[in-house]
Amino acid sequence: MKQFKLSKSMSLGYAPIDDEHHLLVSMINKLASLPEDASLQEIERHFKAILHAFEEHCISETKILSELGFPEAEAQGRHHDELVARMKDIGAGLSGEDGRKKMRKDCFLETLWVFVEEAVKEDLQAKSFLIEQGVVETV
């Protein structure tokens, strides 16, 4: 399966957050690169690691942006909670042995979509704020 890469435009230019984004993408790509005959347990193990890292990232990012004075930090935190709930729903769908290949592909695509929504939809607002505040340069 094709690997996902973060484009430069998805970068905030703020290393603590960007580094977490790169870690998440790496983990999602590892899920995508599991062999076709990977066991459901292996898929679940990778997914649970992604879910844990995503939850930690959401907490970390909200805290960082709040400390930097981002006015939408609280709203972004609520949105993060919704995304974590969606990730948990994806994980719940991994029960049963219903076609490992399809499950792996669906899990990858749905997980990737949640991440992209977080990175693009929400973080670009934060990026504009960070640039306006002089925290980062235009990336």
Beta strands, then each sheet from edge to edge (+ up, - down):
end
